[in-house]
Amino acid sequence: MKIAFSNPSVADTGIVCVAVASGRKLSDSAKTLDKKLKGAISRAVKVGRFEGKKGQSVVIPAPAGSKLDAVHVFGVGAGKELSAGALHDIGGTLYAMTARTGAAKIAISVDKIAGCKLVPADMAAELAFGYRLRSYRFDKYRTKLTDDAKPSVKSATFLVEGAAAARKAFGDLDKVADGVFFTRDLVSEPANILYPETLAKEARTLSKHGVKVEVLGEAQMRKLGMGALLGVAQGSVREPKMVVMQWSGGKGKEAPVAFIGKGVTFDTGGISIKPAGGMEDMKWDMGGAGVVVGLMKALAGRKAKVNAVGLVGLVENMPDGNAQRPGDIVTSMSGQTIEVLNTDAEGRLVLCDVLHYCNKRFKPKTMIDLATLTGAIIICLGHERAGMFSNDDKLSEQLSEAGDAVGEKLWRMPLGDEYDKMINSDVADMKNISGGRGAGSTTAAQFLQRFVGDTPWAHLDIAGVTWSKKDAPTVPKGGTAFGVRLLDRYVRDQWEA
């Protein structure tokens, strides 16, 4: 789909979209078009419960006395509430309204809204970003889709004063959307197509964007002493991989910001096997790795002025005759020993070696890991927020602010010595689960904290937000890519400002 920007004009044909603010206040473009249509818009917004609130809409089909196919009137709410995130949602809702109308071209008028701090050009860019985010589809394996089941819209033109400025502002956002879509593609692929080797191959494509990509195989990781990660992988015929991605857009040899992702491309639970019902969802247990790969694409695409590294540990957790057993003891790269009480608590075993490797090799300014780590976080937070655990208050605040700004919200969860003691083992340095039912997400985070040293660190448990079974304004059901926009915003605000 093509997104374009043009100077204001009154569309004569096709579908045109105009805004109305709270209290049924018509935007300037809506007023102009209303006059041309002899009051059709004014009459339409007075019917029913339309008040101009965000998310509300009215469709005027084939207005009399015009050659227009339809006018879509969309509510934007109160101007003071029109943040970038709110505009993303409005843009996504607009796409949902217009995608299957049968029209190939859509015109969207953007005007100054009283109370909104953003100028129209920036508003247009943010609306276009939301419009594109919602347009994502994963139809790769659908062979019998009829034309009326596919989106008809091929292009959307945003009509705004300062079209050139809007086009420039959208440029970076468009690259972030590329990263989001890459992540959604990876998360949506089935496990017979996407496994450690093929995911590593996808990550290698970032080299054409200027990212330095290294792929370590089993022999290299064994030499490094990554016994925790390799223990998870030993039950699969698929060789594990670790991918290291470096983007050097900052100053010289300045220490990087590091992002680490859990990449379990399919998780049966191993010998501690999961129930059959819902196991198909475990194709997206590599969601954290998918976010890191997509983020690196976004940062490189928009030429972010930061040094960043992304590392992902890629394994498949299977229950064959060589699989890790409950009760096994493994030695991590850090030298710490781990008693594996449950082979389905495998993500932390993968991450601990990658975290230690990252810290030792790159000595980063900060480390942020993402993982679909625990079902317990869904019990705590549902599917609305990701859980955040951190050893640094400032980092936590920064990440929360970034999440609020883009609508990928976090909730900080506790860490503490009383939780850390719960993973002490009688026969090793630690065990990979506490053995009890309580505080499952926290004890998992405490496990990871033992491998980060004094580096400022945050762990984002994204188990509840990686896959959605319903549509949201900017996220069609399926893979969400939760974390790409959040971390791009974090980098933009804290390391490029």
Beta strands, then each sheet from edge to edge (+ up, - down):
strand 1: 2-6
strand 2: 13-21
strand 3: 25-26
strand 4: 57-61
strand 5: 67-77
strand 6: 105-109
strand 7: 155-159
strand 8: 212-216
strand 9: 241-248
strand 10: 257-267
strand 11: 307-317
strand 12: 329-331
strand 13: 337-339
strand 14: 366-371
strand 15: 386-390
strand 16: 410-412
strand 17: 430-431
strand 18: 457-461
strand 19: 467-468
strand 20: 478-479
sheet 1: 1+ 7+ 6+ 2+ 3-
sheet 2: 1+ 7+ 6+ 2+ 5+ 4-
sheet 3: 8+ 9- 11+ 10+ 14+ 18+ 15- 16-
sheet 4: 12+ 13- 17-
sheet 5: 19+ 20-
end
